[in-house]
Amino acid sequence: MAINNKNNRCKWVTEDPLYIAYHDTEWGVPQYDSLNLFEMLCLEGQQAGLSWLTILKKRDNYRKIFFNFNPYKIYKLKNEDIEKFACDPGIIRHKGKISAIVNNAKMYVNLEKSGETFSTYIRKFVDMKPIINSWETNSDIPVQTAQSIALAKSLKKNGFKFVGPTICYAFMQACGLVNDHINSCMFKTQ
């Protein structure tokens, strides 16, 4: 196994300061807050077909438009709001993706009304503790796993949109449900 040093990061990180800060302070850090998990699931859905850096650069705009990803406010949005947001260059102007955020807020509220927190629901797919992987290179890292397939299937069954297995795996990585920092990365935890 390679030795960690303070200059090593996962190889997918570019020189962009926003990307470096995201990698160093957020990616792979276990997240337990239901609202933060909801935000990341929504943003990962927005990424479909795009780079994560594109979404990071627009994240503040998403937060402003979508009430800091408060699903109890988002689910009240109407079709007119979606039409208006689809013209906003501050976010990805894809009506299907925008509609998915509103839909997913409704599904989040329904899930929590059934008595389960979103965090507990999500974390069950990793037996309530992060999976620590041991990858030598980025090419070793899968784009989906049995856990992300199961999560996607369950989310879809519960009515969520833009939550395929690959999106779910990226979400799991981002929120520390799995730790996929490569072994040489200075943020790899043993």
ZATIKOL-544247 format. One record per residue (C-alpha): x, y, z. Coordinates in pm, whole numbers, always signed. Example, Ala and Ser with C-alpha at 12.3 -4.5 7.8 and 13.67 -1.06 7.14 Angstrom:
<atoms>
ATOM       px       py       pz
ATOM    +1230     -450     +780
ATOM    +1367     -106     +714
</atoms>
This chain:
<atoms>
ATOM       px       py       pz
ATOM       +0       +0       +0
ATOM     +123     +351      -82
ATOM     +214     +582     +204
ATOM       -8     +883     +261
ATOM     +154    +1225     +255
ATOM       +8    +1571     +271
ATOM      +54    +1636     -102
ATOM     -143    +1335     -223
ATOM     -509    +1351     -315
ATOM     -735    +1124     -513
ATOM     -640    +1155     -879
ATOM     -984    +1279     -989
ATOM     -929    +1611     -811
ATOM     -833    +1894    -1044
ATOM     -637    +2207     -950
ATOM     -961    +2403     -911
ATOM     -968    +2542     -554
ATOM    -1340    +2464     -521
ATOM    -1279    +2102     -617
ATOM     -981    +2073     -382
ATOM    -1184    +2215      -92
ATOM    -1470    +1975     -168
ATOM    -1236    +1675     -174
ATOM    -1050    +1782     +139
ATOM    -1348    +1875     +358
ATOM    -1660    +1698     +229
ATOM    -1611    +1400       -1
ATOM    -1613    +1075     +191
ATOM    -1685    +1239     +528
ATOM    -1966    +1045     +700
ATOM    -2285    +1249     +688
ATOM    -2566    +1177     +932
ATOM    -2791    +1482     +894
ATOM    -3108    +1399     +698
ATOM    -3132    +1739     +528
ATOM    -2767    +1732     +418
ATOM    -2815    +1381     +282
ATOM    -3124    +1498      +95
ATOM    -2933    +1791      -55
ATOM    -2655    +1565     -176
ATOM    -2896    +1311     -325
ATOM    -3067    +1593     -517
ATOM    -2738    +1741     -635
ATOM    -2603    +1403     -746
ATOM    -2918    +1367     -958
ATOM    -2845    +1706    -1113
ATOM    -2497    +1584    -1205
ATOM    -2623    +1307    -1435
ATOM    -2432    +1350    -1762
ATOM    -2226    +1640    -1627
ATOM    -1914    +1693    -1417
ATOM    -1940    +1726    -1041
ATOM    -1742    +2051    -1062
ATOM    -2023    +2200    -1273
ATOM    -2269    +2121     -992
ATOM    -2035    +2251     -721
ATOM    -2011    +2583     -902
ATOM    -2391    +2607     -904
ATOM    -2455    +2464     -555
ATOM    -2511    +2801     -387
ATOM    -2771    +2889     -651
ATOM    -2949    +2558     -589
ATOM    -2949    +2629     -216
ATOM    -3096    +2974     -273
ATOM    -3371    +2856     -507
ATOM    -3458    +2541     -312
ATOM    -3473    +2685      +41
ATOM    -3141    +2529     +147
ATOM    -3289    +2196      +41
ATOM    -3565    +2204     +299
ATOM    -3802    +1938     +160
ATOM    -4093    +2073     +364
ATOM    -4073    +2397     +165
ATOM    -3965    +2246     -169
ATOM    -4259    +2008     -201
ATOM    -4498    +2306     -209
ATOM    -4344    +2437     -531
ATOM    -4573    +2438     -835
ATOM    -4527    +2378    -1208
ATOM    -4497    +2754    -1259
ATOM    -4195    +2755    -1027
ATOM    -4035    +2471    -1222
ATOM    -4090    +2661    -1548
ATOM    -3928    +2971    -1396
ATOM    -3631    +2774    -1259
ATOM    -3579    +2614    -1601
ATOM    -3484    +2962    -1727
ATOM    -3234    +3031    -1448
ATOM    -2871    +3005    -1570
ATOM    -2761    +2965    -1207
ATOM    -2872    +2600    -1209
ATOM    -2892    +2318    -1463
ATOM    -3189    +2415    -1681
ATOM    -3333    +2068    -1725
ATOM    -3703    +2051    -1637
ATOM    -3684    +1680    -1560
ATOM    -3402    +1730    -1313
ATOM    -3569    +2031    -1154
ATOM    -3898    +1842    -1126
ATOM    -3709    +1554     -965
ATOM    -3601    +1779     -677
ATOM    -3963    +1878     -610
ATOM    -4079    +1518     -645
ATOM    -3803    +1390     -418
ATOM    -3896    +1647     -154
ATOM    -4248    +1502     -152
ATOM    -4109    +1150     -121
ATOM    -3878    +1261     +162
ATOM    -4173    +1408     +353
ATOM    -4376    +1090     +295
ATOM    -4089     +876     +420
ATOM    -4044    +1078     +736
ATOM    -4421    +1082     +798
ATOM    -4402     +703     +806
ATOM    -4178     +736    +1112
ATOM    -3829     +684     +971
ATOM    -3569     +955     +937
ATOM    -3412     +993     +596
ATOM    -3069     +942     +752
ATOM    -3167     +609     +907
ATOM    -3332     +500     +584
ATOM    -3019     +579     +380
ATOM    -2763     +444     +627
ATOM    -2936     +106     +653
ATOM    -2788      +22     +313
ATOM    -2440      +16     +470
ATOM    -2548     -145     +798
ATOM    -2532     +196     +969
ATOM    -2152     +231     +935
ATOM    -1925     +350     +653
ATOM    -1773      +93     +422
ATOM    -1397     +157     +403
ATOM    -1264      +38      +67
ATOM     -901      -15      -27
ATOM     -834     +104     -382
ATOM     -493     +158     -535
ATOM     -609     +367     -834
ATOM     -919     +549     -951
ATOM     -975     +281    -1214
ATOM    -1019      +25     -935
ATOM    -1324     +209     -799
ATOM    -1657      +70     -924
ATOM    -1932     +299    -1055
ATOM    -2197      +99     -872
ATOM    -2213     -176     -612
ATOM    -2469     -416     -469
ATOM    -2543     -154     -202
ATOM    -2599     +128     -452
ATOM    -2820      -99     -663
ATOM    -3027     -187     -355
ATOM    -3048     +180     -251
ATOM    -3156     +288     -601
ATOM    -3418      +14     -615
ATOM    -3559     +113     -276
ATOM    -3558     +486     -353
ATOM    -3737     +423     -683
ATOM    -3991     +199     -508
ATOM    -4054     +491     -273
ATOM    -4112     +727     -568
ATOM    -3777     +907     -588
ATOM    -3645    +1017     -931
ATOM    -3294    +1051    -1081
ATOM    -3164     +790     -838
ATOM    -3009     +515    -1050
ATOM    -2737     +287     -912
ATOM    -2450     +500    -1046
ATOM    -2598     +822     -905
ATOM    -2658     +641     -576
ATOM    -2298     +521     -563
ATOM    -2165     +872     -624
ATOM    -2400     +991     -347
ATOM    -2273     +718     -115
ATOM    -1913     +822     -184
ATOM    -1987    +1191     -137
ATOM    -2166    +1137     +196
ATOM    -1919     +894     +346
ATOM    -2144     +591     +330
ATOM    -1840     +447     +155
ATOM    -1486     +576     +178
ATOM    -1333     +550     -168
ATOM    -1028     +771     -118
ATOM     -748     +581     -289
ATOM     -485     +434      -60
ATOM     -226     +702     -144
ATOM     -465     +988      -66
ATOM     -384    +1189     +243
ATOM     -751    +1169     +343
ATOM     -767     +791     +340
ATOM     -875     +656     +677
ATOM     -775     +309     +780
</atoms>
